[in-house]
Amino acid sequence: MRHSVGLGLRREFLSEVLASTPAVDFWEIAPENWMARGYEAEYQLDRIRERYAVSSHGLSLSIGSPDPLDESFVRQLKTFLDRFNISRYSEHLSYCSANGHLYDLLPIPFTEQAAEYVAARVKRVQDILERPVLLENVSYYAPAKTEITELAFIKQVLEHADCQLLLDVNNVYVNSVNHNYDPFDFIAALPSQRITYGHIAGHFEEASDLLIDTHGADVRSEVYELLAFAYQQHGDFPVLLERDFNIPPLDVLLQEVKKVKAVSQELA
């Protein structure tokens, strides 16, 4: 669907969605928040699936972890995605576990060795899921190691894993301020054929040279401008509006969904 814009499905307004079927092109869920929750959750998700397309965005795959890949979890994930006929599965190009859960998304070292390591793990996940994996470029505040650039690292993982990119436009903008690079050059250099999905969100300005990716505010004008540029460079792709904190009423979020949609429609 052209100019497709979705919204993260939150428990805060789940009952309203089930009751009123608001005008959203698709909903995004975190599988970990729905798996093994029992009959009621399955019933609710079945009702959503009857009316909408559903995408999934994982939280705990920890694709860059030094720990062994949790293949048991990946198989449970496949069962869940198959059960609800969800074809799109994305995750963060980061890690959140090392001898235990770290409760944060940490940057993977930007090295060729790390890129090869991650790519091999992604290939294994794709083999088990029998689906492509979409990797999201993440925000970070202190790089672990930089033998190659962030851009080169992302491109090497995508190419060697033969996977897709979830382009988080806000994360590009946040990183460009925090690490002093041109976000337009960064987006222009990404491989168009790999970009099949996007995220957009708000952030918090801690200082003029420090932005925090909070998903807790309205999308800034600079990020809308960068999204328009991404469409110009790479063509139309579905975009998900993220809002995880300071969540306003659903009708307010729906107005922001319309604003996101207008960006691609204006370029048509």
Legacy VTK file of the C-alpha trace (Angstrom):
# vtk DataFile Version 3.0
C-alpha trace
ASCII
DATASET POLYDATA
POINTS 268 float
0.000 0.000 0.000
1.445 3.357 -1.063
1.894 6.041 1.588
1.284 3.427 4.289
1.653 4.698 7.867
1.188 2.589 10.982
1.153 3.004 14.722
2.493 0.961 17.614
-0.338 -0.969 19.280
-0.367 -0.008 22.961
-2.410 -1.499 25.779
-3.373 2.064 26.751
-5.716 2.240 23.763
-6.185 -1.411 22.737
-9.826 -1.497 23.843
-10.524 1.693 21.869
-8.989 0.186 18.746
-11.069 -2.964 19.108
-14.227 -0.914 19.619
-13.831 1.786 16.967
-11.464 0.559 14.206
-9.553 3.842 13.774
-8.025 4.857 10.448
-4.524 3.352 10.610
-2.926 1.435 7.746
-1.282 -1.144 10.001
-0.326 -1.809 13.616
3.058 -2.835 14.948
3.427 -5.138 17.941
6.330 -6.447 20.001
6.014 -10.257 19.877
7.463 -10.582 23.375
4.479 -8.627 24.729
1.991 -11.066 23.183
3.628 -14.488 23.161
2.353 -17.009 25.726
-0.164 -14.550 27.177
-3.071 -16.928 26.832
-6.460 -17.057 25.178
-7.543 -13.453 25.746
-4.448 -12.035 24.051
-4.872 -14.441 21.126
-8.511 -13.421 20.778
-7.615 -9.729 20.805
-4.870 -10.142 18.225
-7.119 -12.256 16.010
-9.675 -9.438 16.033
-6.970 -6.915 15.103
-5.751 -9.178 12.294
-9.282 -9.399 10.864
-9.249 -5.644 10.183
-5.613 -4.609 9.797
-2.200 -5.663 8.600
0.156 -6.309 11.542
3.936 -5.907 11.656
6.215 -7.109 14.433
9.225 -5.420 16.012
11.270 -7.505 18.421
12.861 -6.470 21.692
15.056 -9.319 22.881
16.705 -11.149 19.970
20.019 -9.502 20.921
21.493 -10.188 17.502
24.933 -8.764 18.377
25.305 -10.494 21.741
28.453 -12.469 22.586
26.119 -15.109 24.022
24.994 -18.020 21.805
21.928 -17.293 19.697
18.769 -18.303 21.584
17.377 -20.637 18.942
14.646 -21.882 21.279
13.292 -18.340 21.457
13.545 -17.950 17.675
11.497 -21.128 17.168
8.847 -19.871 19.601
8.845 -16.634 17.660
8.290 -18.498 14.387
5.316 -20.327 15.897
3.829 -16.992 16.969
4.394 -15.276 13.603
2.947 -18.265 11.735
-0.075 -18.420 14.050
-1.028 -14.812 13.300
0.222 -14.747 9.696
2.702 -11.914 10.375
5.267 -11.707 7.592
7.259 -8.628 8.675
9.684 -9.151 11.562
12.205 -6.483 12.497
14.787 -6.156 15.256
17.459 -3.761 16.456
20.996 -3.878 15.081
22.341 -3.971 18.631
22.454 -6.310 21.607
20.796 -6.442 25.011
22.338 -9.481 26.686
25.760 -10.741 27.749
25.767 -13.356 30.492
22.288 -12.141 31.344
19.837 -9.504 30.189
21.202 -5.953 30.220
17.850 -4.111 29.857
19.251 -1.706 27.290
20.085 -1.630 23.582
23.860 -1.379 23.294
25.891 -0.581 20.166
27.807 -3.335 18.446
31.464 -2.507 17.715
31.845 -1.033 14.255
34.357 -3.565 12.937
34.405 -5.911 9.967
34.726 -8.895 12.300
31.617 -7.854 14.240
29.710 -7.287 11.002
30.528 -10.825 9.835
29.550 -12.237 13.234
26.183 -10.477 13.185
25.507 -11.384 9.561
26.006 -15.085 10.299
23.561 -14.890 13.208
20.994 -13.057 11.090
21.228 -15.732 8.400
20.543 -18.402 11.006
17.506 -16.504 12.315
16.164 -16.120 8.776
16.631 -19.855 8.160
14.595 -20.702 11.259
11.878 -18.081 10.749
11.622 -18.714 7.001
11.227 -14.948 6.677
13.528 -12.041 5.963
14.763 -10.134 8.998
14.659 -6.335 8.943
17.427 -4.717 10.985
16.919 -1.265 12.471
19.735 1.275 12.615
19.878 2.237 16.294
20.707 5.361 18.251
23.829 5.212 20.413
25.700 7.638 22.610
29.226 6.218 22.857
30.467 3.845 20.146
32.008 0.587 21.375
34.734 0.574 18.711
35.086 2.271 15.340
37.470 0.484 12.975
34.919 1.244 10.237
32.128 3.800 10.089
28.587 3.182 11.308
27.415 3.428 7.709
29.960 0.893 6.446
29.070 -1.455 9.308
25.340 -1.345 8.520
25.900 -1.877 4.793
28.241 -4.816 5.376
25.775 -6.569 7.689
22.891 -6.066 5.237
24.900 -7.310 2.279
26.475 -10.350 3.916
23.293 -11.432 5.712
21.168 -10.654 2.626
18.591 -9.037 4.893
16.536 -5.854 4.844
16.818 -2.467 6.537
14.328 -0.822 8.848
15.324 2.807 8.374
14.716 4.666 11.625
14.847 8.270 10.456
14.831 9.740 13.950
17.783 7.560 14.951
19.759 8.877 11.983
18.990 12.441 13.025
19.828 11.813 16.703
23.130 10.147 15.819
24.020 12.887 13.340
23.791 15.498 16.089
25.460 13.394 18.762
28.300 12.227 16.503
28.584 15.213 14.188
27.814 13.873 10.724
25.471 14.909 7.910
22.203 12.907 8.155
21.317 13.591 4.514
24.625 12.161 3.298
24.101 9.143 5.572
20.627 8.378 4.211
21.654 9.004 0.602
24.414 6.388 0.928
22.103 3.617 2.156
21.176 0.845 -0.323
17.690 1.592 -1.673
16.950 -2.051 -2.453
17.352 -2.966 1.230
14.982 -0.317 2.652
11.540 -1.894 3.007
10.210 -0.315 6.208
10.751 2.759 8.364
10.297 4.225 11.838
9.807 7.826 12.866
9.607 9.203 16.397
10.268 12.118 18.692
13.313 12.754 20.875
14.477 14.878 23.813
17.058 17.637 23.492
19.358 17.290 26.504
21.771 19.854 25.020
22.495 21.379 21.626
24.920 18.534 20.923
23.131 15.741 22.818
19.774 14.307 21.746
18.096 11.387 23.527
15.945 8.968 21.528
12.939 8.758 23.880
9.927 8.028 21.639
8.194 10.297 24.130
7.460 13.472 22.149
6.040 14.718 18.862
8.190 14.277 15.763
10.401 17.311 15.157
10.299 19.287 11.909
13.933 18.380 11.180
13.008 14.690 11.245
10.050 15.218 8.924
12.421 16.962 6.522
14.780 13.991 6.696
11.902 11.563 6.065
10.919 13.515 2.955
14.525 13.283 1.771
14.551 9.520 2.407
11.459 9.123 0.217
13.063 11.239 -2.517
16.221 9.125 -2.443
14.765 5.645 -1.974
11.095 5.740 -2.955
7.995 5.164 -0.869
8.097 2.641 1.995
5.785 1.908 4.952
6.527 4.004 8.044
5.640 3.362 11.667
5.055 6.210 14.120
6.576 5.229 17.483
5.306 6.617 20.782
6.329 4.705 23.902
6.234 7.364 26.655
4.063 10.384 27.461
1.407 8.693 25.344
-1.381 11.115 24.392
-4.989 10.106 23.615
-5.393 7.983 20.510
-7.111 10.746 18.533
-4.023 12.959 19.047
-1.738 10.194 17.759
-3.999 9.700 14.753
-3.504 13.354 13.830
0.258 12.789 13.877
-0.203 9.678 11.717
-1.931 11.913 9.150
0.990 14.338 9.309
3.476 11.523 8.628
1.355 10.262 5.732
1.222 13.753 4.208
5.011 13.754 3.815
4.974 10.948 1.253
1.721 12.077 -0.383
3.183 15.521 -1.062
6.038 13.899 -2.981
3.805 11.650 -5.093
LINES 1 269
268 0 1 2 3 4 5 6 7 8 9 10 11 12 13 14 15 16 17 18 19 20 21 22 23 24 25 26 27 28 29 30 31 32 33 34 35 36 37 38 39 40 41 42 43 44 45 46 47 48 49 50 51 52 53 54 55 56 57 58 59 60 61 62 63 64 65 66 67 68 69 70 71 72 73 74 75 76 77 78 79 80 81 82 83 84 85 86 87 88 89 90 91 92 93 94 95 96 97 98 99 100 101 102 103 104 105 106 107 108 109 110 111 112 113 114 115 116 117 118 119 120 121 122 123 124 125 126 127 128 129 130 131 132 133 134 135 136 137 138 139 140 141 142 143 144 145 146 147 148 149 150 151 152 153 154 155 156 157 158 159 160 161 162 163 164 165 166 167 168 169 170 171 172 173 174 175 176 177 178 179 180 181 182 183 184 185 186 187 188 189 190 191 192 193 194 195 196 197 198 199 200 201 202 203 204 205 206 207 208 209 210 211 212 213 214 215 216 217 218 219 220 221 222 223 224 225 226 227 228 229 230 231 232 233 234 235 236 237 238 239 240 241 242 243 244 245 246 247 248 249 250 251 252 253 254 255 256 257 258 259 260 261 262 263 264 265 266 267
